[in-house]
């Protein structure tokens, strides 16, 4: 089904509510007085998700809800709202404004609407099937990338890859850096990287170990800006995807990126 304007309006209201809940905790003075299980990030996460769920319960009571903090609520419509109130917990806890609230609408297993909201900088990307991605209300576009070598690659942390995944990531790093270590990846950023890619500031994001609430919102944003979002085999992302994800700003580079990711890592040792 096409995305209705009412769904987009609802997604904006959810993001507004999450931001209102999160901002008071950001760089707050709470840390000293609270035990580990009630850290500021936990309080902010819970407050933001609770605020979003209250709106969904009132305005979309038949839709399912899947949230990182409060689990799953079944629905009857074949639609599911997927919520990650704070994606980028470590950035949030150290006061870096590159975390985000992720809101996705999944229909029959396919992510069809996504929001990345940065509530401190007040930056918001929203993408939906069949519509251009908007950044703070203006169209966002990925940039052209003539070749993989020299492309700007981002990932949140090299520690997020398991032992089987590391060689593939390093093979991709080798392909983009062309043997020049200073052209290595940009680290940190979580969901913010995908917004930057949608707006034409990055060329590639490669990650693994993502849960549905980490990636569902990203695909409509990247695709609606002219990019491609897929798993490491090149297949589109659905709720059944394993969490190995690629975002590619210029779809013309997709085959080369996949080839680099699956190159024999032993072909890439330094000279």
C-alpha positions in Angstrom: 0.0 0.0 0.0 1.2 3.5 -0.7 2.3 5.5 2.3 -0.4 7.9 3.4 0.3 11.5 4.4 -1.4 10.6 7.8 1.4 8.0 8.4 4.1 10.6 7.7 2.4 13.0 10.0 2.2 10.4 12.7 5.9 9.5 12.3 6.8 13.2 12.7 4.7 13.4 15.9 6.4 10.3 17.2 9.8 11.8 16.6 8.8 15.1 18.2 7.6 13.3 21.3 10.8 11.2 21.6 13.0 14.3 21.2 11.1 16.1 24.0 11.6 13.1 26.3 15.3 12.7 25.4 16.6 16.3 25.5 16.4 16.8 29.3 18.7 13.8 29.9 21.4 14.8 27.3 24.6 15.8 29.0 22.5 15.9 32.2 23.6 16.0 35.8 21.8 12.8 36.7 24.7 10.4 36.4 26.1 10.7 39.9 22.9 9.9 41.7 21.6 6.9 39.8 22.4 3.3 40.0 23.8 1.5 36.9 20.4 0.0 35.9 18.8 3.5 35.9 21.5 5.3 34.0 20.5 8.5 32.2 20.5 6.7 28.9 18.2 4.0 30.2 15.8 6.7 31.6 15.9 8.6 28.3 15.4 5.4 26.3 12.4 4.4 28.3 10.8 7.9 28.5 11.2 8.3 24.7 9.7 4.9 23.8 6.9 5.3 26.3 6.0 8.7 24.8 5.9 7.1 21.3 3.9 4.1 22.4 1.3 6.4 24.1 0.7 8.1 20.7 0.6 4.8 18.8 -1.9 3.3 21.3 -4.2 6.3 20.8 -3.8 6.9 17.0 -3.0 3.5 15.5 -4.3 1.0 18.0 -4.6 -1.9 15.5 -0.9 -1.7 14.4 1.7 -3.9 16.0 4.6 -2.2 17.9 8.1 -3.5 18.3 10.3 -1.4 20.6 13.8 -2.0 21.9 12.8 -1.1 25.5 9.3 -2.5 25.9 9.1 -5.4 23.5 6.4 -6.4 21.1 2.7 -5.7 21.0 0.7 -7.7 18.4 -1.6 -6.0 15.9 -4.3 -6.9 13.4 -3.4 -4.7 10.4 -0.3 -6.3 9.0 1.6 -3.1 9.9 4.2 -2.8 12.6 5.9 0.3 14.0 9.5 -0.5 14.9 11.1 1.9 17.5 14.6 2.5 18.7 14.4 5.5 21.0 18.2 6.0 21.2 20.4 4.4 18.5 24.0 5.3 19.5 23.9 4.8 23.2 27.6 5.4 23.6 27.5 8.7 21.7 24.6 9.8 23.9 26.3 8.9 27.1 29.5 10.9 26.2 27.5 13.9 24.9 28.1 13.5 21.2 25.0 14.7 19.2 25.3 11.9 16.6 22.8 9.4 18.2 19.3 9.3 16.9 15.8 8.1 17.4 14.8 5.5 14.8 11.1 5.0 13.8 10.1 2.6 11.1 6.8 1.3 9.7 7.0 -2.2 8.4 4.3 -3.7 6.2 4.2 -7.4 5.5 7.8 -7.6 6.5 9.1 -4.7 4.4 10.3 -1.4 5.8 8.2 1.2 4.0 8.7 4.3 6.1 11.7 5.5 8.2 12.8 8.4 10.4 16.2 9.3 11.7 15.8 12.1 14.2 18.7 13.8 16.0 16.9 15.7 18.7 19.8 17.9 19.9 20.9 19.3 16.5 17.2 19.0 15.5 18.0 17.2 12.3 15.5 14.8 10.8 15.5 12.5 7.8 12.3 10.9 6.7 11.9 8.5 3.9 8.9 6.5 2.6 8.3 4.1 -0.3 7.6 6.0 -3.5 8.5 9.4 -2.1 11.7 11.4 -2.1 13.6 11.4 1.2 13.5 14.7 3.1 16.0 16.3 5.4 14.4 19.0 7.6 11.8 19.3 4.9 14.1 19.6 1.8 14.9 16.8 -0.6 18.0 14.8 0.3 20.1 13.2 -2.4 23.0 10.8 -2.3 26.1 11.7 -4.3 27.7 10.1 -7.3 30.8 8.0 -6.8 32.9 7.3 -9.8 34.9 4.4 -8.3 35.2 2.4 -5.2 38.8 3.4 -4.6 38.6 6.8 -2.8 35.0 6.3 -1.7 34.3 7.4 1.9 33.3 4.4 4.0 31.8 4.7 7.5 31.1 2.1 10.2 30.2 2.6 13.9 32.9 0.4 15.3 35.3 -2.3 14.0 34.6 -4.2 17.2 31.0 -4.8 16.0 32.2 -7.4 13.4 32.7 -11.0 14.5 35.7 -13.1 13.5 34.1 -14.3 10.3 33.0 -10.8 9.3 36.3 -8.9 10.0 38.1 -10.2 6.8 35.3 -9.1 4.6 35.2 -5.6 6.2 38.9 -5.3 5.9 38.8 -6.3 2.2 36.3 -3.5 1.6 38.5 -1.1 3.5 41.4 -2.2 1.3 39.4 -1.5 -1.8 38.3 2.0 -0.8 41.7 3.0 0.6 43.8 1.7 -2.3 46.6 0.9 0.1 46.7 4.4 1.6 45.9 3.9 5.4 45.0 7.6 5.8 42.0 7.0 3.6 40.6 4.5 6.1 37.0 4.4 7.3 35.2 7.0 9.4 34.4 5.5 12.8 31.5 6.2 15.1 28.1 7.5 14.1 25.5 4.8 14.3 22.3 5.8 12.5 23.7 9.3 11.8 26.0 7.8 9.1 23.0 6.7 7.1 21.5 10.2 7.2 24.9 11.7 6.1 25.0 9.2 3.2 21.4 10.1 2.2 22.5 13.8 2.1 25.5 13.1 0.0 28.4 13.4 2.5 29.4 9.7 2.7 29.5 7.0 0.0 29.3 3.7 1.9 28.3 2.3 5.2 29.1 -1.3 6.1 27.9 -2.8 9.4 26.9 -6.1 11.0 25.1 -7.4 14.0 22.2 -4.9 13.6 18.8 -5.8 15.0 15.5 -5.0 13.2 15.1 -1.8 15.2 18.6 -0.7 14.1 18.1 -1.0 10.4 14.4 -0.9 9.5 14.2 2.9 9.5 17.3 3.3 7.4 16.3 1.5 4.2 13.5 3.8 3.1 15.7 6.9 3.9 18.7 5.7 1.9 16.6 4.4 -1.0 14.4 7.5 -1.2 17.5 9.6 -1.5 18.7 7.6 -4.5 20.9 5.1 -2.8 20.7 1.3 -2.2 20.4 -0.6 1.0 21.0 -4.3 1.1 22.5 -7.1 3.1 26.0 -8.4 2.4 24.6 -10.7 -0.4 23.0 -7.7 -2.2 19.5 -8.7 -1.2 17.0 -6.0 0.0 16.5 -5.7 3.8 13.4 -7.2 5.3 12.4 -8.1 8.9 14.0 -11.5 8.2 17.5 -10.0 7.4 20.4 -11.1 9.5 21.8 -7.7 10.4 24.7 -7.5 8.0 23.9 -4.3 6.1 25.4 -2.2 3.3 24.3 1.3 2.4 25.6 2.5 -1.0 25.1 6.1 -2.1 25.6 5.4 -5.8 23.8 2.3 -7.0 26.2 2.1 -9.9 28.9 0.9 -7.5 26.9 -1.8 -5.9 28.4 -4.8 -7.8 31.9 -3.5 -7.2 31.3 -3.0 -3.5 29.8 -6.5 -3.1 32.8 -7.9 -5.1 35.2 -6.1 -2.8 33.4 -7.2 0.3 33.7 -10.9 -0.8 37.2 -10.7 -2.2 39.8 -13.1 -0.9 41.2 -11.2 2.1 44.6 -12.7 1.5 44.9 -10.8 -1.7 44.9 -7.5 0.2 47.9 -7.6 2.5 50.0 -4.4 2.5 53.1 -4.1 0.2 
